[in-house]
């Protein structure tokens, strides 16, 4: 009888439920990488390609379009801008005119009356000059002896210019202003202000202390005690005589803040007396000097 020995068990293996449908893939032989020689950089690894993004569609910017449209004004807007500019110019001119008139609005009644008197006097004087010129023109055109008439008028003109230049004496109505300065505080500027006020009031001939004739070139210099006028020393009391419309000259001297107020004020501490005269004679003469540069210009041809 033979002994039945069991044979070796085959290894436990589970049969594949499905046969492997993939073809047998042979493993690629691996090649040992050869080391790079020393001193040479290793080649950079290849980077994967990045896909290029698609450009976004541009959307219209409505705000930008409106802004650009605002910088291109229409014809109507341009007309409105011009009208507004004209209105602004008119407003600026009106404001300046109103500011110029403020000085008269704030003036006192006495000051306004004095200003009106001065304007009235200037108007009458200009009207008188116009009448004289018209009369001269008529006499020249109608006179039989035009040469004689022209000569007489030239002589009258010489006399008038002589009075203005101070080379001839003069007489007529006017005022005499006596200024006392006991403390010696009166300066040349005070006396010059007095002369200017009288000239503005229409004074045609002025003399001081009966010795100095005041003309356009007269200079005033401080020389305490006293004042030097055209190189001649004049002391207090200062007597200023002026020929002109006596009432206007007196009003100019007594004007608030004028000559009398300045002399009698605390700055000078003197006294002032203004006397209106129906007839006054100015005898002081001015010695004319030869001009170094000014020469008579030829008369304009008609």
Backbone as CSV, one residue per row, in Angstrom:
resi,resn,N_x,N_y,N_z,CA_x,CA_y,CA_z,C_x,C_y,C_z
1,UNK,0.853,-1.153,0.000,0.000,0.000,0.000,0.886,1.197,0.000
2,UNK,0.640,1.987,-0.827,1.492,3.212,-0.947,0.965,4.301,-0.064
3,UNK,1.928,5.039,0.532,1.532,6.188,1.403,1.212,7.398,0.552
4,UNK,-0.010,7.855,0.716,-0.386,9.102,-0.043,0.026,10.310,0.766
5,UNK,1.018,11.056,0.264,1.486,12.285,0.921,0.959,13.496,0.195
6,UNK,0.451,14.282,0.964,-0.061,15.489,0.298,1.065,16.308,-0.277
7,UNK,0.903,16.814,-1.446,1.910,17.685,-2.092,1.893,19.101,-1.552
8,UNK,2.871,19.862,-1.883,2.933,21.260,-1.395,1.815,22.110,-1.964
9,UNK,1.244,22.913,-1.016,0.132,23.775,-1.450,0.639,24.901,-2.325
10,UNK,-0.053,25.095,-3.370,0.336,26.269,-4.197,0.076,27.558,-3.433
11,UNK,0.816,28.536,-3.702,0.604,29.824,-3.001,-0.775,30.374,-3.263
12,UNK,-1.298,31.025,-2.130,-2.642,31.608,-2.257,-2.616,32.708,-3.255
13,UNK,-3.371,32.603,-4.223,-3.472,33.661,-5.241,-4.883,33.725,-5.690
14,UNK,-5.326,34.986,-5.842,-6.677,35.212,-6.308,-6.654,35.443,-7.771
15,UNK,-7.382,34.671,-8.433,-7.417,34.850,-9.894,-8.086,36.168,-10.249
16,UNK,-7.511,36.867,-11.224,-8.094,38.134,-11.682,-9.446,37.864,-12.243
17,UNK,-10.367,38.710,-11.791,-11.712,38.542,-12.302,-11.802,38.915,-13.751
18,UNK,-10.927,39.916,-14.142,-10.942,40.377,-15.544,-9.559,40.275,-16.078
19,UNK,-9.446,39.787,-17.251,-8.109,39.713,-17.837,-7.595,41.107,-18.147
20,UNK,-6.341,41.287,-17.993,-5.699,42.597,-18.265,-5.734,42.831,-19.736
21,UNK,-6.539,43.846,-20.090,-6.690,44.160,-21.506,-5.574,45.016,-22.035
22,UNK,-4.748,45.712,-21.153,-3.679,46.582,-21.639,-2.576,45.715,-22.180
23,UNK,-1.927,46.181,-23.230,-0.794,45.410,-23.759,0.341,45.466,-22.771
24,UNK,1.114,44.489,-22.865,2.274,44.419,-21.963,3.192,45.580,-22.249
25,UNK,3.434,46.349,-21.241,4.338,47.507,-21.366,5.673,47.108,-20.835
26,UNK,6.587,47.250,-21.708,7.942,46.906,-21.303,8.569,48.107,-20.622
27,UNK,9.131,47.883,-19.518,9.787,49.033,-18.831,10.950,49.539,-19.629
28,UNK,10.961,50.886,-19.713,12.055,51.520,-20.458,13.323,51.369,-19.675
29,UNK,14.326,51.023,-20.376,15.606,50.869,-19.653,16.051,52.205,-19.086
30,UNK,16.450,52.176,-17.881,16.934,53.381,-17.200,18.417,53.525,-17.447
31,UNK,18.716,54.695,-17.939,20.127,54.985,-18.182,20.642,55.819,-17.041
32,UNK,21.675,55.393,-16.554,22.299,56.154,-15.451,22.747,57.507,-15.975
33,UNK,22.274,58.579,-15.312,22.647,59.954,-15.745,24.113,60.179,-15.512
34,UNK,24.709,60.617,-16.573,26.136,60.888,-16.455,26.351,62.218,-15.747
35,UNK,27.205,62.266,-14.837,27.456,63.543,-14.131,28.002,64.592,-15.074
36,UNK,27.476,65.816,-14.928,27.943,66.930,-15.776,29.349,67.276,-15.428
37,UNK,30.090,67.553,-16.401,31.486,67.923,-16.088,31.526,69.148,-15.202
38,UNK,32.540,69.154,-14.400,32.698,70.257,-13.451,32.934,71.548,-14.208
39,UNK,32.334,72.628,-13.648,32.512,73.961,-14.247,31.462,74.315,-15.242
40,UNK,30.620,73.362,-15.710,29.580,73.674,-16.682,28.246,73.703,-15.968
41,UNK,27.371,74.712,-16.226,26.072,74.786,-15.546,25.159,73.701,-16.047
42,UNK,24.335,73.236,-15.124,23.382,72.211,-15.498,22.299,72.823,-16.371
43,UNK,21.784,72.135,-17.351,20.719,72.694,-18.216,19.464,72.909,-17.422
44,UNK,18.806,74.055,-17.682,17.581,74.389,-16.950,16.461,73.465,-17.364
45,UNK,15.661,73.189,-16.361,14.542,72.289,-16.640,13.506,72.994,-17.484
46,UNK,12.912,72.299,-18.355,11.913,72.888,-19.243,10.673,73.245,-18.440
47,UNK,10.201,74.532,-18.642,9.014,75.013,-17.969,7.805,74.709,-18.820
48,UNK,6.741,74.386,-18.180,5.522,74.121,-18.984,4.981,75.410,-19.563
49,UNK,4.462,75.338,-20.723,3.923,76.516,-21.410,2.651,76.975,-20.713
50,UNK,2.617,78.354,-20.485,1.450,78.934,-19.841,0.524,79.452,-20.929
51,UNK,-0.711,79.134,-20.883,-1.629,79.604,-21.954,-1.840,81.112,-21.875
52,UNK,-1.859,81.784,-23.023,-2.053,83.237,-23.098,-3.506,83.581,-22.807
53,UNK,-3.719,84.526,-21.794,-5.114,84.850,-21.460,-5.770,85.641,-22.572
54,UNK,-7.022,85.453,-22.741,-7.786,86.163,-23.761,-8.012,87.614,-23.326
55,UNK,-7.829,88.623,-24.214,-8.054,90.031,-23.832,-9.509,90.280,-23.485
56,UNK,-9.656,91.126,-22.430,-11.020,91.443,-22.006,-11.628,92.483,-22.933
57,UNK,-12.834,92.362,-23.243,-13.464,93.376,-24.132,-13.558,94.722,-23.421
58,UNK,-13.206,95.805,-24.146,-13.236,97.165,-23.589,-14.671,97.651,-23.491
59,UNK,-14.987,98.115,-22.299,-16.326,98.667,-22.083,-16.268,100.183,-22.185
60,UNK,-17.178,100.835,-22.810,-17.138,102.310,-22.949,-17.256,102.991,-21.587
61,UNK,-16.387,104.019,-21.346,-16.393,104.801,-20.099,-17.300,106.004,-20.301
62,UNK,-18.516,105.904,-19.759,-19.487,106.984,-19.970,-19.058,108.263,-19.287
63,UNK,-18.431,108.166,-18.095,-17.993,109.380,-17.378,-16.933,110.121,-18.167
64,UNK,-15.986,109.369,-18.761,-14.941,110.007,-19.549,-15.530,110.677,-20.781
65,UNK,-16.519,110.014,-21.392,-17.135,110.631,-22.569,-17.850,111.927,-22.199
66,UNK,-18.532,111.924,-21.068,-19.222,113.149,-20.647,-18.229,114.263,-20.339
67,UNK,-17.099,113.889,-19.719,-16.080,114.916,-19.403,-15.503,115.520,-20.672
68,UNK,-15.232,114.666,-21.655,-14.698,115.191,-22.915,-15.720,116.071,-23.616
69,UNK,-16.974,115.671,-23.534,-18.017,116.478,-24.167,-18.162,117.826,-23.479
70,UNK,-17.897,117.887,-22.146,-18.000,119.166,-21.428,-16.951,120.159,-21.858
71,UNK,-15.769,119.662,-22.315,-14.709,120.564,-22.752,-14.919,121.058,-24.175
72,UNK,-15.922,120.635,-24.816,-16.249,121.105,-26.156,-17.596,121.812,-26.101
73,UNK,-17.582,123.124,-25.670,-18.859,123.829,-25.512,-19.552,124.032,-26.849
74,UNK,-20.835,124.052,-26.749,-21.626,124.305,-27.942,-21.666,125.800,-28.234
75,UNK,-22.274,126.161,-29.321,-22.361,127.572,-29.695,-23.176,128.370,-28.686
76,UNK,-24.250,127.779,-28.187,-25.073,128.462,-27.183,-24.305,128.704,-25.891
77,UNK,-23.516,127.700,-25.462,-22.720,127.889,-24.249,-21.680,128.991,-24.422
78,UNK,-21.061,129.071,-25.598,-20.084,130.129,-25.846,-20.740,131.506,-25.773
79,UNK,-21.939,131.647,-26.325,-22.646,132.936,-26.277,-22.970,133.313,-24.837
80,UNK,-23.416,132.334,-24.052,-23.723,132.608,-22.640,-22.469,133.039,-21.890
81,UNK,-21.306,132.409,-22.185,-20.055,132.788,-21.519,-19.665,134.223,-21.844
82,UNK,-19.820,134.618,-23.116,-19.488,136.000,-23.508,-20.399,136.993,-22.805
83,UNK,-21.691,136.680,-22.725,-22.637,137.580,-22.053,-22.286,137.719,-20.576
84,UNK,-21.944,136.617,-19.915,-21.564,136.671,-18.501,-20.297,137.499,-18.302
85,UNK,-19.319,137.381,-19.235,-18.095,138.181,-19.121,-18.401,139.667,-19.231
86,UNK,-19.287,140.046,-20.163,-19.667,141.452,-20.295,-20.375,141.952,-19.042
87,UNK,-21.251,141.138,-18.475,-21.943,141.538,-17.245,-20.952,141.732,-16.105
88,UNK,-19.931,140.861,-16.017,-18.922,141.008,-14.967,-18.131,142.300,-15.137
89,UNK,-17.768,142.638,-16.384,-17.036,143.901,-16.625,-17.883,145.099,-16.217
90,UNK,-19.149,145.099,-16.582,-20.030,146.213,-16.198,-20.144,146.318,-14.685
91,UNK,-20.221,145.178,-14.006,-20.320,145.196,-12.542,-19.060,145.773,-11.906
92,UNK,-17.878,145.420,-12.445,-16.621,145.957,-11.893,-16.555,147.458,-12.084
93,UNK,-16.944,147.940,-13.279,-16.928,149.393,-13.527,-17.888,150.110,-12.585
94,UNK,-19.069,149.527,-12.365,-20.053,150.156,-11.481,-19.531,150.230,-10.052
95,UNK,-18.856,149.163,-9.598,-18.294,149.175,-8.234,-17.240,150.256,-8.092
96,UNK,-16.395,150.411,-9.113,-15.366,151.451,-9.043,-15.984,152.843,-9.036
97,UNK,-17.014,153.041,-9.822,-17.685,154.351,-9.826,-18.311,154.635,-8.470
98,UNK,-18.923,153.617,-7.860,-19.533,153.816,-6.546,-18.488,154.142,-5.497
99,UNK,-17.322,153.472,-5.591,-16.246,153.787,-4.642,-15.730,155.201,-4.830
100,UNK,-15.650,155.658,-6.091,-15.170,157.021,-6.331,-16.132,158.063,-5.778
101,UNK,-17.439,157.708,-5.750,-18.423,158.663,-5.247,-18.531,158.666,-3.731
102,UNK,-17.920,157.681,-3.051,-18.033,157.613,-1.600,-17.426,158.834,-0.919
103,UNK,-16.355,159.400,-1.527,-15.718,160.561,-0.912,-16.662,161.739,-0.801
104,UNK,-17.520,161.944,-1.797,-18.476,163.035,-1.745,-19.660,162.706,-0.840
105,UNK,-20.016,161.436,-0.727,-21.127,161.075,0.142,-20.793,161.292,1.616
106,UNK,-19.518,161.116,1.958,-19.105,161.276,3.349,-18.683,162.703,3.697
107,UNK,-18.633,163.581,2.700,-18.203,164.955,2.958,-19.302,165.735,3.690
108,UNK,-18.864,166.735,4.445,-19.825,167.566,5.157,-20.487,168.565,4.208
109,UNK,-21.562,169.162,4.711,-22.307,170.099,3.869,-21.454,171.315,3.523
110,UNK,-20.683,171.820,4.502,-19.836,172.991,4.242,-18.782,172.672,3.191
111,UNK,-18.219,171.445,3.271,-17.201,171.073,2.285,-17.799,170.988,0.887
112,UNK,-18.994,170.416,0.791,-19.633,170.316,-0.517,-19.948,171.690,-1.092
113,UNK,-20.374,172.614,-0.218,-20.672,173.971,-0.697,-19.409,174.638,-1.222
114,UNK,-18.297,174.450,-0.488,-17.038,175.041,-0.939,-16.591,174.431,-2.267
115,UNK,-16.761,173.126,-2.420,-16.388,172.473,-3.681,-17.239,172.998,-4.829
116,UNK,-18.551,173.159,-4.578,-19.435,173.682,-5.630,-19.071,175.116,-5.989
117,UNK,-18.695,175.912,-4.973,-18.276,177.290,-5.266,-17.049,177.301,-6.160
118,UNK,-16.073,176.409,-5.841,-14.875,176.350,-6.670,-15.174,175.924,-8.093
119,UNK,-16.070,174.931,-8.252,-16.441,174.499,-9.591,-17.183,175.597,-10.353
120,UNK,-18.053,176.324,-9.620,-18.761,177.419,-10.272,-17.823,178.513,-10.730
121,UNK,-16.810,178.812,-9.898,-15.842,179.840,-10.280,-15.047,179.417,-11.511
122,UNK,-14.598,178.128,-11.519,-13.864,177.648,-12.692,-14.727,177.692,-13.945
123,UNK,-16.004,177.374,-13.794,-16.902,177.414,-14.949,-17.055,178.834,-15.482
124,UNK,-17.246,179.771,-14.561,-17.372,181.172,-15.008,-16.098,181.674,-15.666
125,UNK,-14.955,181.260,-15.109,-13.689,181.708,-15.698,-13.511,181.137,-17.104
126,UNK,-13.842,179.868,-17.287,-13.715,179.265,-18.610,-14.697,179.896,-19.599
127,UNK,-15.909,180.180,-19.121,-16.870,180.836,-20.003,-16.390,182.220,-20.412
128,UNK,-15.751,182.919,-19.463,-15.211,184.245,-19.796,-14.088,184.135,-20.820
129,UNK,-13.228,183.141,-20.671,-12.152,182.966,-21.645,-12.711,182.618,-23.015
130,UNK,-13.750,181.788,-23.041,-14.366,181.446,-24.325,-14.968,182.685,-24.986
131,UNK,-15.631,183.504,-24.169,-16.214,184.726,-24.732,-15.130,185.668,-25.272
132,UNK,-14.004,185.773,-24.542,-12.909,186.630,-25.018,-12.335,186.103,-26.326
133,UNK,-12.165,184.810,-26.424,-11.616,184.244,-27.656,-12.570,184.441,-28.830
134,UNK,-13.849,184.268,-28.577,-14.809,184.489,-29.656,-14.829,185.951,-30.097
135,UNK,-14.744,186.846,-29.101,-14.716,188.270,-29.464,-13.462,188.611,-30.248
136,UNK,-12.332,188.012,-29.860,-11.092,188.264,-30.594,-11.190,187.741,-32.020
137,UNK,-11.792,186.578,-32.160,-11.947,186.010,-33.499,-12.839,186.891,-34.366
138,UNK,-13.937,187.377,-33.791,-14.835,188.217,-34.576,-14.184,189.534,-34.962
139,UNK,-13.413,190.106,-34.029,-12.769,191.391,-34.336,-11.708,191.227,-35.407
140,UNK,-10.995,190.100,-35.395,-9.975,189.880,-36.421,-10.603,189.679,-37.792
141,UNK,-11.738,189.027,-37.827,-12.366,188.738,-39.116,-13.114,189.938,-39.688
142,UNK,-13.560,190.843,-38.810,-14.370,191.964,-39.300,-13.641,193.299,-39.301
143,UNK,-12.475,193.342,-38.704,-11.768,194.623,-38.627,-11.182,194.991,-39.987
144,UNK,-11.259,196.283,-40.298,-10.689,196.746,-41.569,-9.175,196.733,-41.510
145,UNK,-8.652,197.123,-40.376,-7.197,197.135,-40.224,-6.817,195.951,-39.325
146,UNK,-6.675,194.805,-39.922,-6.388,193.618,-39.140,-5.020,193.670,-38.475
147,UNK,-4.080,194.309,-39.116,-2.735,194.393,-38.541,-2.754,195.193,-37.252
148,UNK,-3.456,196.329,-37.235,-3.536,197.147,-36.037,-4.274,196.412,-34.918
149,UNK,-5.334,195.746,-35.283,-6.100,195.002,-34.276,-5.259,193.879,-33.671
150,UNK,-4.526,193.184,-34.530,-3.676,192.109,-34.032,-2.582,192.649,-33.135
151,UNK,-2.041,193.829,-33.473,-1.003,194.433,-32.641,-1.548,194.789,-31.266
152,UNK,-2.746,195.371,-31.239,-3.336,195.729,-29.946,-3.614,194.490,-29.092
153,UNK,-4.090,193.459,-29.734,-4.345,192.236,-28.982,-3.044,191.606,-28.486
154,UNK,-1.996,191.702,-29.284,-0.706,191.171,-28.846,-0.183,191.940,-27.639
155,UNK,-0.369,193.260,-27.636,0.070,194.043,-26.482,-0.735,193.687,-25.228
156,UNK,-2.039,193.467,-25.417,-2.843,193.054,-24.270,-2.400,191.677,-23.748
157,UNK,-2.051,190.819,-24.684,-1.571,189.503,-24.272,-0.250,189.609,-23.521
158,UNK,0.607,190.518,-23.950,1.890,190.724,-23.260,1.650,191.216,-21.843
159,UNK,0.686,192.120,-21.667,0.387,192.610,-20.321,-0.147,191.481,-19.433
160,UNK,-1.006,190.658,-20.013,-1.537,189.537,-19.231,-0.437,188.575,-18.827
161,UNK,0.420,188.253,-19.772,1.519,187.347,-19.458,2.511,187.971,-18.481
162,UNK,2.670,189.309,-18.571,3.562,189.981,-17.622,3.041,189.880,-16.197
163,UNK,1.717,189.961,-16.041,1.140,189.823,-14.690,1.330,188.397,-14.177
164,UNK,1.098,187.418,-15.059,1.263,186.029,-14.644,2.724,185.708,-14.337
165,UNK,3.646,186.279,-15.100,5.067,186.023,-14.879,5.644,186.847,-13.745
166,UNK,4.859,187.816,-13.243,5.342,188.642,-12.145,6.277,189.755,-12.564
167,UNK,6.348,190.074,-13.842,7.229,191.144,-14.309,6.517,192.485,-14.398
168,UNK,5.193,192.508,-14.193,4.431,193.744,-14.203,3.602,193.828,-12.930
169,UNK,3.397,195.024,-12.388,2.516,195.160,-11.217,1.074,194.874,-11.610
170,UNK,0.247,194.624,-10.607,-1.159,194.302,-10.868,-2.015,194.915,-9.777
171,UNK,-3.277,195.159,-10.137,-4.218,195.686,-9.160,-5.596,195.090,-9.425
172,UNK,-6.406,195.058,-8.359,-7.741,194.505,-8.462,-8.237,194.056,-7.106
173,UNK,-9.433,193.496,-7.027,-9.952,193.023,-5.737,-9.162,191.797,-5.264
174,UNK,-9.227,191.585,-3.969,-8.492,190.439,-3.440,-8.597,190.361,-1.926
175,UNK,-7.624,189.685,-1.309,-7.595,189.500,0.140,-6.189,189.767,0.659
176,UNK,-6.153,190.135,1.934,-4.876,190.279,2.649,-4.938,189.345,3.863
177,UNK,-3.995,188.410,3.932,-3.951,187.419,5.004,-2.698,187.670,5.838
178,UNK,-2.908,187.935,7.120,-1.787,188.204,8.030,-1.620,187.008,8.957
179,UNK,-0.433,186.405,8.925,-0.136,185.209,9.715,0.928,185.552,10.752
180,UNK,0.595,185.411,12.023,1.544,185.663,13.112,2.045,184.327,13.647
181,UNK,3.354,184.237,13.805,3.985,183.002,14.283,4.911,183.352,15.451
182,UNK,4.352,183.589,16.651,5.201,184.018,17.775,6.174,182.947,18.242
183,UNK,5.848,181.680,18.059,6.713,180.605,18.528,7.714,180.137,17.469
184,UNK,7.629,180.677,16.278,8.579,180.305,15.226,8.418,178.870,14.745
185,UNK,7.200,178.334,14.802,6.970,176.949,14.387,6.490,176.836,12.944
186,UNK,6.218,177.922,12.319,5.718,177.864,10.948,6.860,177.519,10.000
187,UNK,6.586,176.603,9.098,7.613,176.134,8.168,7.265,176.548,6.740
188,UNK,8.193,176.268,5.848,7.972,176.613,4.447,6.817,175.824,3.852
189,UNK,6.598,174.602,4.327,5.485,173.810,3.794,4.146,174.438,4.152
190,UNK,4.037,175.053,5.361,2.788,175.725,5.719,2.498,176.891,4.785
191,UNK,3.515,177.689,4.492,3.322,178.834,3.604,3.060,178.380,2.169
192,UNK,3.710,177.294,1.758,3.467,176.783,0.406,2.041,176.252,0.274
193,UNK,1.515,175.606,1.329,0.126,175.146,1.295,-0.832,176.323,1.161
194,UNK,-0.533,177.425,1.840,-1.384,178.616,1.735,-1.401,179.159,0.304
195,UNK,-0.233,179.190,-0.334,-0.156,179.688,-1.713,-0.953,178.777,-2.652
196,UNK,-0.829,177.468,-2.463,-1.540,176.534,-3.331,-3.050,176.666,-3.167
197,UNK,-3.520,176.866,-1.934,-4.963,177.021,-1.718,-5.477,178.289,-2.386
198,UNK,-4.709,179.354,-2.328,-5.131,180.601,-2.980,-5.135,180.446,-4.499
199,UNK,-4.157,179.738,-5.028,-4.136,179.529,-6.475,-5.321,178.689,-6.921
200,UNK,-5.642,177.659,-6.127,-6.799,176.828,-6.481,-8.096,177.632,-6.449
201,UNK,-8.143,178.670,-5.619,-9.338,179.506,-5.522,-9.379,180.597,-6.590
202,UNK,-8.353,180.680,-7.446,-8.379,181.634,-8.551,-7.503,182.854,-8.374
203,UNK,-6.519,182.822,-7.466,-5.626,183.976,-7.304,-4.785,184.160,-8.564
204,UNK,-4.707,185.406,-9.045,-3.989,185.703,-10.281,-2.642,186.359,-10.030
205,UNK,-2.474,187.027,-8.909,-1.197,187.661,-8.557,-1.045,187.609,-7.045
206,UNK,0.139,187.185,-6.559,0.375,187.008,-5.127,1.726,187.606,-4.779
207,UNK,1.756,188.315,-3.643,3.019,188.789,-3.108,3.034,188.559,-1.598
208,UNK,4.241,188.444,-1.022,4.415,188.166,0.405,5.264,189.274,1.009
209,UNK,4.710,189.873,2.082,5.376,190.963,2.807,5.741,192.126,1.896
210,UNK,5.034,192.258,0.770,5.261,193.376,-0.140,6.611,193.366,-0.790
211,UNK,7.363,192.239,-0.670,8.730,192.233,-1.182,8.992,191.096,-2.164
212,UNK,8.236,190.028,-2.072,8.496,188.854,-2.906,7.253,188.554,-3.740
213,UNK,7.424,188.486,-5.050,6.348,188.132,-5.966,6.366,186.613,-6.172
214,UNK,5.219,186.010,-5.989,5.126,184.552,-6.106,4.741,184.199,-7.537
215,UNK,5.597,183.418,-8.196,5.338,182.961,-9.568,5.497,181.439,-9.601
216,UNK,5.466,180.887,-10.808,5.518,179.424,-10.927,6.844,178.849,-10.452
217,UNK,7.928,179.608,-10.584,9.254,179.090,-10.223,9.688,179.461,-8.812
218,UNK,8.806,180.078,-8.011,9.181,180.504,-6.661,9.448,179.289,-5.784
219,UNK,10.545,179.359,-5.004,10.878,178.258,-4.097,10.836,178.747,-2.660
220,UNK,10.483,177.841,-1.751,10.367,178.120,-0.322,11.313,177.181,0.429
221,UNK,12.146,177.786,1.316,13.132,177.010,2.062,13.074,177.434,3.522
222,UNK,13.124,176.464,4.450,13.145,176.771,5.889,14.457,177.451,6.257
223,UNK,14.348,178.558,7.009,15.525,179.285,7.492,15.155,179.908,8.841
224,UNK,15.001,179.032,9.850,14.521,179.466,11.163,15.488,180.460,11.813
225,UNK,14.929,181.489,12.480,13.497,181.800,12.493,13.107,182.545,11.227
226,UNK,12.140,182.012,10.500,11.696,182.639,9.266,11.748,181.651,8.113
227,UNK,11.491,182.196,6.926,11.448,181.381,5.709,12.159,182.151,4.609
228,UNK,12.930,181.446,3.798,13.629,182.070,2.679,12.852,181.771,1.400
229,UNK,12.440,182.869,0.723,11.633,182.752,-0.492,12.413,183.350,-1.648
230,UNK,12.695,182.525,-2.645,13.503,182.956,-3.795,14.801,183.611,-3.340
231,UNK,15.401,183.054,-2.302,16.673,183.568,-1.807,16.565,184.764,-0.885
232,UNK,15.340,185.248,-0.594,15.163,186.412,0.278,14.543,185.965,1.600
233,UNK,15.136,186.389,2.716,14.661,185.997,4.039,13.409,186.810,4.395
234,UNK,12.365,186.084,4.847,11.096,186.696,5.241,10.770,186.211,6.643
235,UNK,10.398,187.133,7.541,10.105,186.794,8.932,8.637,187.055,9.252
236,UNK,8.213,186.528,10.399,6.846,186.755,10.883,6.701,188.207,11.332
237,UNK,5.538,188.827,11.136,4.309,188.265,10.560,4.387,188.188,9.042
238,UNK,3.785,187.141,8.511,3.777,186.920,7.068,2.479,187.514,6.516
239,UNK,2.612,188.488,5.622,1.457,189.146,5.020,1.359,188.681,3.569
240,UNK,0.312,187.919,3.298,0.100,187.370,1.956,-1.029,188.156,1.304
241,UNK,-0.737,188.788,0.158,-1.735,189.562,-0.578,-1.964,188.886,-1.919
242,UNK,-3.242,188.652,-2.225,-3.594,187.937,-3.453,-4.733,188.662,-4.146
243,UNK,-4.617,188.792,-5.482,-5.649,189.431,-6.298,-6.495,188.348,-6.938
244,UNK,-7.816,188.519,-6.800,-8.761,187.567,-7.363,-10.153,187.870,-6.837
245,UNK,-11.074,186.951,-7.011,-12.417,187.120,-6.474,-12.322,187.018,-4.951
246,UNK,-12.547,188.146,-4.258,-12.238,188.229,-2.829,-13.015,187.205,-1.996
247,UNK,-14.275,186.984,-2.310,-15.069,186.057,-1.507,-14.533,184.625,-1.634
248,UNK,-14.223,184.208,-2.851,-13.692,182.857,-3.040,-12.341,182.683,-2.350
249,UNK,-11.499,183.712,-2.425,-10.191,183.627,-1.767,-10.347,183.546,-0.249
250,UNK,-11.284,184.310,0.304,-11.514,184.274,1.746,-12.050,182.912,2.182
251,UNK,-12.975,182.347,1.391,-13.515,181.027,1.721,-12.426,179.960,1.659
252,UNK,-11.523,180.084,0.708,-10.440,179.105,0.602,-9.512,179.172,1.807
253,UNK,-9.250,180.382,2.301,-8.371,180.522,3.465,-9.034,179.997,4.734
254,UNK,-10.362,180.209,4.861,-11.087,179.782,6.059,-11.675,178.384,5.934
255,UNK,-11.342,177.676,4.886,-11.867,176.330,4.679,-11.438,175.421,5.835
256,UNK,-12.358,174.590,6.386,-11.973,173.709,7.495,-10.815,172.804,7.105
257,UNK,-9.777,172.829,7.934,-8.575,172.071,7.634,-7.632,172.785,6.698
258,UNK,-7.933,174.053,6.359,-7.105,174.811,5.441,-6.070,175.657,6.153
259,UNK,-5.790,176.825,5.558,-4.711,177.683,6.039,-4.945,178.157,7.468
260,UNK,-6.102,178.755,7.727,-6.366,179.310,9.057,-6.355,178.203,10.103
261,UNK,-6.969,177.085,9.820,-6.995,175.981,10.773,-5.590,175.457,11.049
262,UNK,-4.756,175.430,10.032,-3.403,174.905,10.196,-2.531,175.836,11.032
263,UNK,-2.682,177.152,10.805,-1.834,178.106,11.537,-2.291,178.251,12.979
264,UNK,-3.599,178.286,13.202,-4.103,178.469,14.563,-4.147,177.173,15.361
265,UNK,-3.860,176.059,14.755,-3.889,174.778,15.450,-2.686,174.601,16.370
266,UNK,-2.663,173.482,17.101,-1.568,173.245,18.052,-0.226,173.026,17.390
267,UNK,-0.192,172.679,16.123,1.079,172.434,15.465,1.898,173.714,15.316
268,UNK,1.213,174.845,15.050,1.902,176.131,14.899,1.622,177.037,16.090
269,UNK,0.367,177.104,16.507,0.012,177.941,17.652,0.074,179.430,17.357
270,UNK,-0.237,179.809,16.115,-0.204,181.221,15.755,-1.604,181.775,15.561
271,UNK,-1.673,182.929,14.920,-2.951,183.574,14.638,-3.022,183.895,13.152
272,UNK,-4.249,184.017,12.650,-4.456,184.319,11.240,-5.623,185.288,11.106
273,UNK,-5.447,186.298,10.251,-6.488,187.295,10.001,-6.661,187.446,8.498
274,UNK,-7.908,187.278,8.035,-8.217,187.353,6.610,-9.101,188.571,6.379
275,UNK,-8.694,189.453,5.457,-9.429,190.688,5.171,-9.725,190.742,3.677
276,UNK,-11.002,190.927,3.348,-11.392,191.083,1.946,-11.254,192.544,1.548
277,UNK,-10.659,192.791,0.377,-10.412,194.143,-0.102,-11.029,194.320,-1.483
278,UNK,-11.649,195.501,-1.677,-12.212,195.803,-2.984,-11.169,196.207,-3.991
279,UNK,-10.032,196.719,-3.521,-8.954,197.120,-4.422,-7.623,196.822,-3.729
280,UNK,-6.766,196.171,-4.437,-5.467,195.775,-3.887,-4.426,195.920,-4.983
281,UNK,-3.242,196.399,-4.602,-2.163,196.579,-5.575,-0.980,195.699,-5.194
282,UNK,-0.525,194.947,-6.163,0.654,194.094,-5.986,1.802,194.755,-6.725
283,UNK,2.788,195.200,-5.983,3.894,195.971,-6.575,5.192,195.181,-6.680
284,UNK,5.342,194.122,-5.907,6.579,193.341,-5.963,6.718,192.690,-7.333
285,UNK,7.936,192.704,-7.868,8.191,192.164,-9.203,9.188,191.010,-9.116
286,UNK,9.069,190.147,-10.080,9.977,189.006,-10.161,10.980,189.242,-11.278
287,UNK,12.259,189.074,-10.965,13.299,189.256,-11.978,13.449,187.957,-12.762
288,UNK,13.038,187.950,-14.026,13.111,186.692,-14.787,14.561,186.321,-15.086
289,UNK,14.805,185.040,-15.108,16.121,184.517,-15.452,16.069,183.867,-16.824
290,UNK,17.175,183.954,-17.528,17.226,183.383,-18.868,17.193,181.858,-18.767
291,UNK,16.353,181.271,-19.569,16.226,179.817,-19.556,17.437,179.179,-20.230
292,UNK,17.918,178.118,-19.632,19.089,177.444,-20.178,18.724,176.468,-21.291
293,UNK,17.555,175.897,-21.218,17.202,174.850,-22.177,15.927,175.172,-22.962
294,UNK,14.930,175.747,-22.313,13.648,175.985,-22.982,13.766,177.141,-23.970
295,UNK,13.208,176.935,-25.148,13.189,177.953,-26.188,11.778,178.021,-26.764
296,UNK,11.363,179.200,-27.258,10.011,179.301,-27.841,9.879,178.369,-29.039
297,UNK,8.746,177.723,-29.097,8.471,176.835,-30.221,7.713,177.594,-31.293
298,UNK,7.884,177.242,-32.556,7.148,177.936,-33.623,5.649,177.725,-33.472
299,UNK,4.898,178.760,-33.861,3.443,178.675,-33.763,2.920,177.638,-34.733
300,UNK,1.920,176.887,-34.322,1.363,175.876,-35.243,0.670,176.551,-36.411
301,UNK,0.850,175.988,-37.575,0.203,176.554,-38.766,-1.261,176.177,-38.780
302,UNK,-2.077,177.105,-39.212,-3.524,176.872,-39.276,-3.885,176.245,-40.610
